[in-house]
Amino acid sequence: MAPRTVGAVRDLLAVVGATPLVDHHVHAAFRAAPSRAAYGDALNEADTDPLPAGVDPFDSQVGFAVRAWCAPVLGLDRHAAPDDYWARRTELGEDEVNRRFLTAAGVSDWLVDTGHRADDLLTPTELATAGGGRAHEVVRLESLAESVAQAGTEPRAYAAAFGALLADRVRGAVAVKSVLAYRAGFDVDLSRPSDAQVERHVAAWLKEVGRTGSVRLTDPRLIAFGIHEAIGLALPLQLHVGLGDRDMDLRRSDPLLLTDFLRMPEVSSVPVMLLHCYPFERQAGYLAQAFRNVFLDVGLSVNFLGARAASLVARSLELAPFGQVLYSSDGCGPAELHFLGARLWRNAIARVVGGFVADDEWAAADASRVVRMIARDNAVRAYGLPATGS
C-alpha cells in the first residue's frame, strides 16, 4: 500500500474508531457457554446440519478472522491456534467473553431482533448491559402471526387479533422485520389481501397446523397481510435479503423481485431496510438509488467474507446514495460475531474510502463525513433514535 494510502486509511480508522456505531440489525449473544461443536456450527451460516467430524470451522474466512482479530481481545496473540483460542475462551467463561467482545465492538445502540432463538440468547437489556449503550427492539412479524395462531384464534377473528397484538408489541419498538425471504421468497404477490382472503388463508393454515403440528407460517398472502398492517403503523420495515442458511431458496431472495412492492404508494411512506444483501449488494444498491425510502447494509456478510470484506463494502458504495447505507453486524450467538462485524467493517470502510482519498477522488473531509453517516447518522435519522451518544 502506497504511503499516501496508508495515511488516508489511518486517518479514517481514527474517525470510525472514535464513532460509536448503531448496529441497526443484530441478535443477542449466547447466555451460556456453548459446546465446541455448537460454537463451530455458529461459524457456518449456510449449513443447517451439524458440521461433520473432521471439518474444522476455523478453516474459513470467518474462522481466520476470529483468530486474527478476536484472539487479542481474549489476551492471546494474533492468529492463535484454534485449541489455544478455545481453551482461553473456556477459561474466561461466557459472561466475561460477552463483556469483552460486546464492549470492544464500540456500539452505542443495538437494534435487536427478538424473534429468533430467544431461549438461549441474552435479552436486549442484558445485551446492552454487557456491551454498553442502549437496546431497542425489532419485532418479527412472522413470530407474532404464529403466536396468534397458537392462541386458538378463529379465522374470522385473526385479522383483528393480529392487529391488536402488533399494536401492543411495537410500543417502544423501533422497527418490524419480516423473514419473507425464508418463508416464501420475494417472487410472490405482496399486495394487501382482502379481509375475506385473510380469513380463507388463515383457515387453510390452521388446518395444516392441526395436521402437521407445526405453526411455522409460510403462506405469502398472510405474510403480506402482516407487512401491510405494520406499514400502517409507520415503522421502518426490515427485510432479510440474500445470505442465509439453506432453508431459504437464495434465488428467490434477490431484492429486484421486490420492485413492484416498492412501487406501492403505501410502501413508499416507510423506510425499507434491506439486510445483509450478499450476493445481491449491487441489486440492493440499485434499489436504494431508485427508491428514496430503501436502505441497505452488508451485515452478516462482512463477517463471513473476512479478509475479503473490503471488496463487499466497496460494492455497497457503488450506486447507493451514501445517506441510504447502514451498518449492522447481524451478530447472533458467539459475541465474537458482534465484535468482528464492527472490527471488519471499520477496517473495510477505512481501506475503501481511504483509497478514494489517496487517489484524490474524494476529499478527506467528505470521506470522514460519509463514514460517520454510515456508522450511525443514517440509522439515527431513519429509525428516529435519540441522537445522544454521538
C-alpha positions as CSV (number, residue, x, y, z in Angstrom):
1,M,0.0,0.0,0.0
2,A,1.4,3.4,-1.0
3,P,2.3,5.8,1.8
4,R,-0.4,8.2,0.8
5,T,-3.0,5.5,1.0
6,V,-1.6,4.2,4.3
7,G,-2.0,7.7,5.8
8,A,-5.6,8.2,4.5
9,V,-6.6,4.8,5.8
10,R,-5.0,5.5,9.2
11,D,-6.9,8.8,9.4
12,L,-10.2,7.2,8.6
13,L,-9.6,4.4,11.0
14,A,-9.2,7.1,13.7
15,V,-12.5,8.7,12.7
16,V,-14.5,5.5,12.5
17,G,-12.8,4.1,15.6
18,A,-14.0,7.1,17.6
19,T,-17.5,7.0,16.2
20,P,-20.0,4.8,18.3
21,L,-21.8,2.5,15.9
22,V,-25.5,2.0,15.6
23,D,-25.8,-1.8,15.0
24,H,-29.2,-1.5,13.2
25,H,-29.8,-5.2,12.9
26,V,-28.5,-7.7,15.5
27,H,-29.4,-10.7,17.6
28,A,-28.2,-11.2,21.1
29,A,-25.2,-13.2,22.3
30,F,-25.2,-16.6,24.0
31,R,-26.4,-16.6,27.5
32,A,-24.4,-19.8,28.5
33,A,-21.2,-21.2,27.1
34,P,-21.8,-23.3,24.0
35,S,-20.1,-26.6,23.4
36,R,-17.2,-26.5,21.0
37,A,-19.4,-28.2,18.4
38,A,-22.2,-25.7,18.8
39,Y,-19.6,-22.9,18.6
40,G,-18.2,-24.3,15.4
41,D,-21.7,-24.6,13.9
42,A,-22.2,-20.9,14.6
43,L,-19.2,-20.1,12.3
44,N,-21.1,-21.7,9.4
45,E,-24.1,-19.7,8.2
46,A,-25.5,-21.7,5.3
47,D,-25.3,-25.3,6.5
48,T,-28.2,-26.2,8.8
49,D,-26.8,-29.6,9.9
50,P,-24.0,-30.0,12.5
51,L,-20.6,-29.9,10.9
52,P,-19.2,-33.4,10.4
53,A,-16.3,-34.7,12.3
54,G,-13.0,-33.7,10.8
55,V,-14.3,-30.4,9.4
56,D,-12.6,-27.5,11.2
57,P,-14.9,-24.5,11.3
58,F,-11.8,-22.3,11.8
59,D,-10.7,-23.2,8.3
60,S,-12.8,-20.5,6.8
61,Q,-12.6,-16.7,6.3
62,V,-14.6,-16.1,9.4
63,G,-12.5,-18.6,11.4
64,F,-9.3,-16.9,10.3
65,A,-10.8,-13.6,11.2
66,V,-11.7,-14.8,14.7
67,R,-8.1,-15.9,15.2
68,A,-6.7,-12.7,13.9
69,W,-9.0,-10.1,15.5
70,C,-10.7,-11.8,18.4
71,A,-7.7,-13.6,19.9
72,P,-6.1,-10.3,21.2
73,V,-9.4,-9.3,22.9
74,L,-9.0,-12.5,24.9
75,G,-5.4,-11.8,25.7
76,L,-3.9,-14.1,23.1
77,D,-1.5,-13.4,20.2
78,R,-3.0,-12.7,16.8
79,H,-3.6,-15.9,14.8
80,A,-3.7,-18.1,18.0
81,A,-4.2,-21.7,17.3
82,P,-7.8,-22.9,17.5
83,D,-7.1,-25.2,20.5
84,D,-5.4,-22.3,22.4
85,Y,-8.3,-20.0,21.5
86,W,-10.9,-22.4,22.7
87,A,-9.0,-23.1,25.9
88,R,-8.8,-19.4,26.7
89,R,-12.4,-18.8,25.9
90,T,-13.5,-21.6,28.1
91,E,-11.2,-20.3,30.9
92,L,-12.8,-16.9,30.9
93,G,-16.4,-18.0,30.8
94,E,-19.3,-16.7,28.7
95,D,-20.1,-13.7,30.9
96,E,-16.5,-12.3,30.6
97,V,-16.3,-13.3,26.9
98,N,-19.5,-11.4,26.2
99,R,-18.4,-8.3,28.2
100,R,-15.1,-8.1,26.4
101,F,-16.4,-8.5,22.9
102,L,-19.6,-6.5,23.2
103,T,-17.7,-3.6,24.8
104,A,-14.9,-3.8,22.2
105,A,-17.5,-3.5,19.4
106,G,-18.0,0.2,20.3
107,V,-21.7,0.2,19.8
108,S,-24.0,2.9,21.2
109,D,-27.3,1.4,20.0
110,W,-28.3,-2.2,19.4
111,L,-31.4,-2.8,17.4
112,V,-32.3,-6.3,18.4
113,D,-34.5,-8.8,16.5
114,T,-36.2,-10.6,19.4
115,G,-37.9,-13.2,17.2
116,H,-35.1,-15.7,16.9
117,R,-33.7,-18.1,19.5
118,A,-34.9,-16.1,22.5
119,D,-34.4,-19.1,24.8
120,D,-30.6,-19.3,24.6
121,L,-29.7,-15.7,23.9
122,L,-29.5,-12.6,26.2
123,T,-32.4,-10.3,26.3
124,P,-31.9,-6.9,24.6
125,T,-31.4,-5.3,28.1
126,E,-28.8,-7.9,29.0
127,L,-27.0,-7.3,25.7
128,A,-26.9,-3.6,26.3
129,T,-25.7,-4.1,29.9
130,A,-22.9,-6.4,28.8
131,G,-21.8,-4.2,26.0
132,G,-22.8,-0.7,27.0
133,G,-25.1,1.5,25.0
134,R,-28.9,1.2,24.5
135,A,-31.0,-1.6,23.3
136,H,-34.1,-1.2,21.0
137,E,-36.4,-3.9,20.0
138,V,-37.2,-5.0,16.4
139,V,-40.4,-7.0,16.3
140,R,-40.6,-10.0,13.9
141,L,-43.9,-10.2,12.1
142,E,-44.0,-13.9,11.5
143,S,-43.4,-14.7,15.1
144,L,-46.4,-12.5,16.0
145,A,-48.6,-14.3,13.5
146,E,-47.6,-17.7,14.8
147,S,-48.4,-16.7,18.4
148,V,-51.9,-15.6,17.3
149,A,-52.4,-19.0,15.6
150,Q,-51.2,-20.8,18.7
151,A,-53.7,-18.9,20.8
152,G,-56.5,-20.7,19.1
153,T,-57.8,-17.7,17.2
154,E,-60.7,-18.3,14.8
155,P,-60.1,-17.4,11.2
156,R,-62.6,-14.6,11.2
157,A,-61.0,-13.1,14.2
158,Y,-57.4,-13.4,13.1
159,A,-57.0,-10.0,11.3
160,A,-58.2,-8.1,14.4
161,A,-56.2,-10.2,16.8
162,F,-53.0,-9.8,14.8
163,G,-53.6,-6.0,14.5
164,A,-54.1,-5.7,18.3
165,L,-51.1,-7.8,19.2
166,L,-48.9,-5.9,16.7
167,A,-50.0,-2.5,18.1
168,D,-49.2,-3.7,21.6
169,R,-45.8,-5.2,20.8
170,V,-44.5,-2.3,18.8
171,R,-44.9,0.1,21.7
172,G,-41.3,1.1,22.4
173,A,-40.0,-0.8,19.4
174,V,-38.1,1.0,16.6
175,A,-38.9,-1.3,13.7
176,V,-40.5,-4.5,12.4
177,K,-38.9,-7.3,10.5
178,S,-40.1,-9.9,8.0
179,V,-38.3,-13.1,7.0
180,L,-40.4,-13.4,3.9
181,A,-37.3,-14.5,2.0
182,Y,-37.1,-17.6,4.2
183,R,-40.7,-18.4,4.2
184,A,-41.9,-17.8,0.6
185,G,-39.4,-15.8,-1.4
186,F,-39.9,-12.4,-3.0
187,D,-41.5,-13.7,-6.2
188,V,-45.0,-13.6,-4.7
189,D,-48.0,-11.3,-4.6
190,L,-47.2,-8.7,-1.9
191,S,-50.4,-6.6,-2.4
192,R,-52.6,-6.3,0.6
193,P,-55.1,-9.2,0.8
194,S,-58.8,-8.5,1.4
195,D,-60.4,-9.5,4.7
196,A,-62.1,-12.4,3.0
197,Q,-58.7,-13.6,1.6
198,V,-57.1,-13.4,5.1
199,E,-59.9,-15.4,6.6
200,R,-59.7,-18.1,3.9
201,H,-55.9,-18.4,4.1
202,V,-56.0,-18.5,7.9
203,A,-58.5,-21.3,7.8
204,A,-56.2,-23.3,5.4
205,W,-53.2,-22.5,7.6
206,L,-54.8,-23.6,10.8
207,K,-56.0,-26.8,9.2
208,E,-52.3,-27.5,8.2
209,V,-51.2,-26.7,11.7
210,G,-53.6,-29.3,13.0
211,R,-52.4,-31.9,10.5
212,T,-48.6,-31.4,11.0
213,G,-48.3,-29.8,14.4
214,S,-46.0,-27.1,13.0
215,V,-47.2,-23.5,13.3
216,R,-44.5,-22.1,11.0
217,L,-46.0,-19.5,8.7
218,T,-45.2,-19.9,5.0
219,D,-48.3,-18.5,3.4
220,P,-47.2,-15.4,1.4
221,R,-50.7,-13.9,1.5
222,L,-50.7,-13.9,5.3
223,I,-47.1,-12.6,5.4
224,A,-48.1,-9.8,3.1
225,F,-51.1,-9.0,5.4
226,G,-48.7,-8.7,8.3
227,I,-46.3,-6.5,6.4
228,H,-49.1,-4.1,5.3
229,E,-50.5,-4.0,8.9
230,A,-47.0,-2.9,10.0
231,I,-46.7,-0.4,7.3
232,G,-49.9,1.2,8.6
233,L,-48.1,1.9,11.9
234,A,-45.4,3.8,10.0
235,L,-42.4,1.9,11.5
236,P,-39.3,1.0,9.4
237,L,-39.6,-2.4,7.8
238,Q,-36.6,-4.7,7.8
239,L,-36.4,-7.5,5.2
240,H,-33.9,-10.3,5.2
241,V,-32.2,-10.4,1.7
242,G,-29.6,-12.8,0.4
243,L,-27.2,-14.7,2.6
244,G,-28.8,-17.1,5.0
245,D,-29.0,-20.8,5.7
246,R,-30.1,-23.4,3.2
247,D,-33.7,-23.5,4.5
248,M,-34.1,-20.5,2.2
249,D,-34.1,-20.6,-1.6
250,L,-31.4,-17.9,-2.3
251,R,-32.5,-17.4,-5.8
252,R,-35.9,-16.1,-4.6
253,S,-34.3,-13.6,-2.2
254,D,-33.0,-11.3,-5.0
255,P,-34.3,-7.9,-3.9
256,L,-35.1,-6.9,-7.5
257,L,-38.1,-9.2,-7.1
258,L,-39.4,-6.5,-4.6
259,T,-39.6,-3.8,-7.2
260,D,-43.4,-4.0,-7.7
261,F,-43.8,-4.0,-3.9
262,L,-41.6,-0.9,-3.5
263,R,-43.7,0.9,-6.2
264,M,-46.8,0.7,-4.0
265,P,-47.7,4.2,-2.7
266,E,-48.2,3.0,0.9
267,V,-44.8,1.3,1.0
268,S,-43.1,4.5,-0.1
269,S,-44.2,6.1,3.2
270,V,-41.8,3.9,5.4
271,P,-38.1,3.2,5.4
272,V,-37.5,-0.3,3.9
273,M,-34.2,-1.8,5.2
274,L,-32.6,-4.5,3.0
275,L,-30.5,-6.6,5.4
276,H,-27.2,-8.5,4.5
277,C,-27.8,-8.4,0.7
278,Y,-24.8,-10.6,-0.3
279,P,-24.6,-11.7,-3.2
280,F,-27.2,-9.1,-4.2
281,E,-25.5,-6.0,-2.8
282,R,-25.4,-4.4,-6.3
283,Q,-29.1,-5.0,-6.9
284,A,-29.8,-3.5,-3.5
285,G,-27.7,-0.5,-4.3
286,Y,-29.8,0.0,-7.5
287,L,-33.0,-0.1,-5.5
288,A,-31.6,2.4,-3.0
289,Q,-30.9,4.7,-5.9
290,A,-34.3,4.1,-7.4
291,F,-36.4,4.4,-4.2
292,R,-35.5,7.1,-1.6
293,N,-37.0,5.1,1.2
294,V,-34.8,2.0,0.6
295,F,-31.7,1.4,2.7
296,L,-29.2,-1.4,2.6
297,D,-26.4,-2.9,4.7
298,V,-23.9,-5.7,4.2
299,G,-24.1,-7.0,7.8
300,L,-23.5,-10.7,8.4
301,S,-21.8,-11.0,5.0
302,V,-18.8,-8.9,6.3
303,N,-18.1,-11.5,9.0
304,F,-18.2,-14.4,6.6
305,L,-16.1,-12.8,4.0
306,G,-13.4,-12.0,6.5
307,A,-10.2,-10.8,4.7
308,R,-12.3,-10.2,1.6
309,A,-14.8,-7.9,3.4
310,A,-13.4,-4.7,1.8
311,S,-14.5,-5.8,-1.7
312,L,-18.0,-6.3,-0.4
313,V,-18.1,-2.9,1.3
314,A,-16.7,-1.3,-1.9
315,R,-19.6,-2.7,-3.9
316,S,-22.1,-1.5,-1.4
317,L,-20.8,2.1,-2.1
318,E,-21.2,1.9,-5.9
319,L,-24.7,3.0,-6.7
320,A,-26.5,3.5,-3.4
321,P,-26.7,7.1,-2.2
322,F,-24.5,7.4,0.9
323,G,-27.4,8.6,3.0
324,Q,-29.1,5.2,2.5
325,V,-26.3,2.8,3.6
326,L,-26.3,1.4,7.1
327,Y,-24.0,-0.6,9.4
328,S,-25.0,-3.8,11.0
329,S,-23.2,-6.9,12.3
330,D,-26.2,-9.3,12.5
331,G,-24.2,-10.9,15.3
332,C,-26.0,-13.9,16.8
333,G,-24.7,-16.4,19.4
334,P,-21.0,-16.0,19.9
335,A,-20.2,-12.5,20.9
336,E,-17.2,-12.7,18.6
337,L,-19.6,-12.1,15.7
338,H,-20.9,-8.8,17.3
339,F,-17.3,-7.6,17.7
340,L,-16.0,-9.0,14.4
341,G,-18.8,-7.3,12.4
342,A,-17.7,-4.0,13.8
343,R,-14.0,-4.5,13.5
344,L,-14.0,-5.9,10.0
345,W,-16.5,-3.2,8.8
346,R,-14.4,-0.4,10.3
347,N,-11.2,-1.8,8.7
348,A,-13.0,-2.3,5.3
349,I,-14.6,1.1,5.0
350,A,-11.4,2.8,6.1
351,R,-9.5,0.9,3.5
352,V,-12.0,1.5,0.7
353,V,-12.7,5.2,1.4
354,G,-9.1,5.8,2.3
355,G,-8.2,4.6,-1.2
356,F,-10.6,7.1,-2.7
357,V,-8.9,9.9,-0.7
358,A,-5.4,8.7,-1.7
359,D,-6.4,8.7,-5.3
360,D,-7.8,12.3,-5.0
361,E,-11.3,11.1,-6.0
362,W,-12.7,12.2,-2.6
363,A,-11.8,15.0,-0.3
364,A,-10.7,13.9,3.2
365,A,-13.5,15.9,4.9
366,D,-16.2,14.3,2.7
367,A,-14.7,10.8,3.5
368,S,-14.9,11.4,7.2
369,R,-18.5,12.7,6.9
370,V,-19.7,9.7,4.9
371,V,-18.1,7.2,7.2
372,R,-19.9,8.8,10.2
373,M,-23.2,8.8,8.2
374,I,-23.0,5.1,7.6
375,A,-21.6,4.3,11.0
376,R,-24.5,5.9,12.9
377,D,-26.1,9.1,11.5
378,N,-28.2,7.4,8.8
379,A,-29.7,5.0,11.3
380,V,-30.4,7.7,13.9
381,R,-32.3,9.5,11.2
382,A,-34.1,6.6,9.6
383,Y,-35.2,5.0,12.9
384,G,-35.8,8.2,14.8
385,L,-33.3,7.3,17.5
386,P,-32.2,9.7,20.2
387,A,-29.1,11.4,18.9
388,T,-27.2,11.4,22.2
389,G,-24.1,9.2,22.4
390,S,-22.6,10.6,19.1
